[in-house]
């Protein structure tokens, strides 16, 4: 039985959708729904503190599939439920978590942020930045996976680690399964390949700094995630600048401590870069 994480896996209650092989009888479908509720009830008896705030239910749909819901389900119990279902119901093909993916995860779900142009100064150099629109959140794991599926691109970390699938599996191990979380641990070349596919571009370093300062100066929107972001600004010796954010605005004369030069194939250690995209 496959366990598939789809959209909104971090919403409450957790929606668990069992998809079945063939057309099992109504009795077998009812037994699956009953089993899921009984399993959760037994786990609540065995671990009352862990399950004390959980509410759960399950039902058989008109098409024969079974849906379950669990409010505040302990995350470490999901795999155990999957194992229990797989061991007792061989007709269950998939256990899907969250809501079905709908539409493009890349082109339709980008939250664009308009940045008014103005002049900014970075380490004594003035830049006249024109108005632009940038993705408010860095490119997510769901968006990047869509790019991988569509193009067959092999991320540079996969090649360096000599482990196909390393980038995504390593990310999920450290940050979780949600497709809405920004994808960390990408190289500059991976970011550029995504941009070439999507029709957007990386921000230049002055644009990314202006974006962070603009968001810091208003109260309408706040960041949920920070981190290091690639820019398109060369830094010499096959390096490009990354910029850490979010941060508040800084006096023009201050040394800019939020950017650094990284080799284009850097992806690990403390930086684990992500990237935002700009409308062309």
C-alpha positions in Angstrom: 0.0 0.0 0.0 1.3 3.4 -1.0 1.2 6.4 1.4 0.9 9.6 -0.6 1.1 13.1 0.9 -1.0 15.6 -1.1 -2.0 19.2 -0.5 -3.1 20.7 2.9 -1.6 17.9 4.9 -1.0 20.5 7.7 -4.6 21.5 7.9 -6.9 20.3 10.6 -8.5 17.8 10.7 -6.2 15.6 8.7 -8.1 14.1 5.8 -7.1 10.5 5.2 -8.4 9.0 1.9 -8.2 5.2 1.3 -8.3 4.3 -2.3 -9.1 0.6 -3.1 -8.3 -2.0 -5.7 -11.2 -3.2 -7.7 -14.7 -3.1 -6.2 -14.7 -4.6 -2.7 -18.1 -5.5 -1.2 -19.9 -3.0 1.0 -19.2 -5.3 4.0 -15.4 -5.1 3.4 -15.6 -1.3 3.0 -17.6 -0.9 6.2 -15.1 -3.1 8.0 -12.2 -0.9 6.9 -14.0 2.3 8.1 -14.8 0.6 11.4 -11.2 -0.7 11.7 -9.7 2.8 11.3 -11.9 4.3 14.1 -11.3 1.3 16.4 -7.6 1.6 15.8 -7.6 5.2 16.7 -9.7 4.6 19.8 -7.3 1.9 20.9 -4.3 4.2 20.4 -6.1 6.8 22.5 -6.6 4.2 25.3 -2.9 3.2 25.1 -1.5 6.8 24.9 -4.1 9.1 26.4 -1.9 12.1 26.7 -0.8 12.0 23.1 -4.4 11.5 21.9 -6.3 13.5 24.5 -7.4 16.3 22.1 -8.0 14.1 19.0 -11.3 13.7 17.4 -11.8 11.1 14.6 -14.3 9.5 12.3 -14.5 7.4 9.1 -17.1 6.8 6.5 -17.7 4.8 3.3 -18.2 7.0 0.2 -20.9 6.3 -2.4 -18.1 5.1 -4.8 -16.9 2.6 -2.2 -13.7 4.4 -1.1 -13.2 5.2 2.6 -12.4 8.6 4.0 -11.3 9.2 7.6 -10.7 12.5 9.5 -8.6 13.0 12.6 -8.2 16.3 14.5 -4.7 16.8 15.9 -3.5 13.3 14.9 0.0 12.7 16.3 2.3 12.8 13.3 4.2 9.7 14.4 1.0 7.6 14.4 0.4 8.0 10.6 2.9 5.4 9.6 1.6 3.0 12.2 -1.9 3.4 11.0 -0.7 2.7 7.4 1.1 -0.4 8.5 -2.0 -1.7 10.4 -4.3 -1.1 7.4 -1.9 -2.7 5.0 -1.6 -5.8 7.2 -5.3 -6.3 7.5 -6.8 -5.1 4.2 -5.0 -6.3 1.1 -7.5 -4.5 -1.2 -6.3 -1.0 -0.1 -4.1 0.4 -2.8 -3.3 3.9 -1.4 -3.6 5.9 1.8 -3.7 9.5 0.6 -3.1 12.3 3.2 -4.6 15.8 2.7 -6.7 17.1 -0.1 -6.4 16.2 -3.8 -3.9 18.3 -5.7 -5.8 20.6 -8.1 -4.3 22.5 -11.0 -0.7 23.5 -11.4 1.3 23.8 -8.2 3.6 26.1 -9.9 1.9 28.6 -12.1 -1.5 29.0 -10.4 -0.5 29.0 -6.7 2.2 31.6 -6.7 1.5 34.5 -4.2 3.0 37.4 -6.1 4.2 40.5 -4.2 4.5 43.8 -6.0 7.7 45.8 -5.0 7.7 49.5 -6.0 11.0 50.6 -7.5 13.4 53.0 -5.8 17.1 53.5 -5.3 18.9 51.5 -2.6 22.6 51.4 -1.5 24.6 48.2 -0.9 28.0 48.6 0.6 28.4 52.1 -0.8 27.1 51.3 -4.3 23.8 52.8 -5.4 21.3 50.7 -7.5 18.2 52.1 -9.2 15.8 49.2 -9.0 12.7 49.2 -11.2 9.3 47.9 -9.9 8.9 44.2 -10.1 6.7 41.3 -8.8 8.3 38.5 -6.8 7.0 35.3 -5.3 6.3 36.0 -1.6 7.3 32.5 -0.6 10.3 30.7 -1.9 9.6 27.9 -4.5 8.0 25.0 -2.6 8.7 21.3 -2.7 5.4 20.7 -4.5 6.3 23.3 -7.2 9.8 21.9 -7.7 8.5 18.3 -7.8 6.1 19.3 -10.6 9.1 20.7 -12.5 11.1 17.5 -11.9 8.1 15.4 -13.1 7.6 17.5 -16.2 11.3 17.7 -17.3 13.1 14.8 -15.8 15.7 17.2 -14.5 18.2 15.6 -12.0 19.1 18.1 -9.3 22.8 18.8 -8.9 22.8 17.5 -5.3 21.5 14.1 -6.6 24.6 13.9 -8.9 27.0 15.0 -6.2 25.6 12.5 -3.6 25.3 9.8 -6.4 21.8 9.1 -5.1 18.8 9.7 -7.4 16.1 11.4 -5.4 18.4 12.7 -2.7 17.3 16.3 -2.9 13.6 15.6 -2.3 14.0 12.7 0.2 16.6 14.6 2.2 14.3 17.6 2.4 11.3 15.6 3.5 13.4 13.8 6.2 14.3 17.2 7.7 11.3 19.4 7.0 8.3 17.1 6.5 6.0 16.0 3.7 4.0 19.2 3.0 4.2 20.3 -0.6 3.6 23.9 0.6 6.9 24.2 2.5 9.8 26.0 0.7 12.3 23.6 -0.7 15.8 24.1 0.9 19.1 22.6 -0.3 19.1 23.6 -4.0 22.0 24.8 -6.1 22.1 27.8 -8.3 21.9 25.6 -11.4 18.8 23.9 -10.1 17.2 27.3 -9.5 18.0 28.5 -13.0 16.7 25.3 -14.6 13.4 25.8 -12.8 13.2 29.4 -14.0 13.9 28.3 -17.6 11.0 25.8 -17.4 8.5 28.2 -15.6 9.3 31.3 -17.7 10.3 33.4 -14.7 13.8 34.5 -13.5 15.9 34.8 -10.3 15.9 38.2 -8.6 19.1 40.2 -8.7 20.7 40.9 -5.3 19.4 44.5 -5.1 15.9 43.4 -6.0 15.9 40.8 -3.2 17.2 43.3 -0.7 14.5 45.8 -1.7 11.9 43.1 -1.4 12.8 42.2 2.1 13.0 45.9 3.1 9.6 46.6 1.5 7.9 43.7 3.4 9.5 44.8 6.7 8.1 48.3 6.3 4.5 47.2 6.0 2.2 45.2 8.2 -0.1 43.5 5.7 2.0 40.4 5.2 4.6 38.6 7.2 7.0 35.8 6.4 6.4 32.2 7.6 9.8 31.0 6.5 13.3 32.5 6.4 16.5 31.3 4.9 19.1 31.9 2.3 17.9 32.7 -1.3 19.9 32.5 -4.5 20.2 35.7 -6.6 21.3 36.1 -10.2 24.1 38.5 -9.2 27.6 37.0 -10.0 30.1 37.1 -7.2 33.2 35.9 -9.2 34.9 32.5 -9.4 31.8 30.7 -10.4 30.0 32.1 -7.4 26.7 33.9 -7.0 25.3 36.0 -4.1 22.8 34.5 -1.8 20.8 36.7 0.6 19.4 35.8 4.0 16.0 37.1 5.0 13.7 38.3 6.2 15.4 41.4 7.8 14.5 44.9 8.5 15.8 47.9 6.5 19.3 49.1 7.2 21.0 52.5 7.0 22.6 53.1 3.7 26.1 53.3 5.2 26.0 50.0 7.1 27.9 47.0 5.9 25.4 44.5 4.4 25.8 41.4 6.5 22.9 39.5 5.0 24.5 38.5 1.7 27.4 36.2 0.9 29.0 34.5 -2.1 28.4 30.8 -2.7 29.7 28.5 -5.4 26.9 27.7 -7.8 26.9 24.0 -6.7 26.6 24.7 -3.0 23.5 23.2 -1.4 24.3 21.9 2.1 25.5 22.9 5.6 23.9 25.9 7.3 22.9 27.7 4.1 20.8 25.1 2.4 19.7 27.7 -0.2 16.2 28.1 -1.6 15.1 30.7 -4.2 12.3 33.0 -5.2 11.2 33.9 -8.7 10.5 37.2 -10.4 8.0 37.8 -13.2 9.7 38.6 -16.5 
